[in-house]
Amino acid sequence: MPFFFVSAADGTNVVKLFREAVKMAHNYKANPTDFMDAVLQELEGMEDLKLSPDSGLDTAPDSEGRDGDRNNNGDEDNEGASGTS
């Protein structure tokens, strides 16, 4: 944004400053150049993609076919915790 000298006493260049700020903000909103803004816009578009209850993803077992942190014997899975397996 350009630098403006303004006067609080008589308002010199205050309107010019605000008009320039609004114009630059509008241009930036229309053409974002920041990576994070692009990511946030993508995430806002994905808010409509919700999982339906019948998708089965909330009740599916983990990748090893076990539910949670329990193994087939009902014991907690401490593999690697003691250094031996």
Secondary structure, 3 states (H helix, E strand, C coil): CCCCCCCCCCCCCHHHHHHHHHHHHHHHHHCCCCHHHHHHHHHHHHCCCCCCHHHCCCCCCCCCCCCCCECCCCCECCCCCCCCC
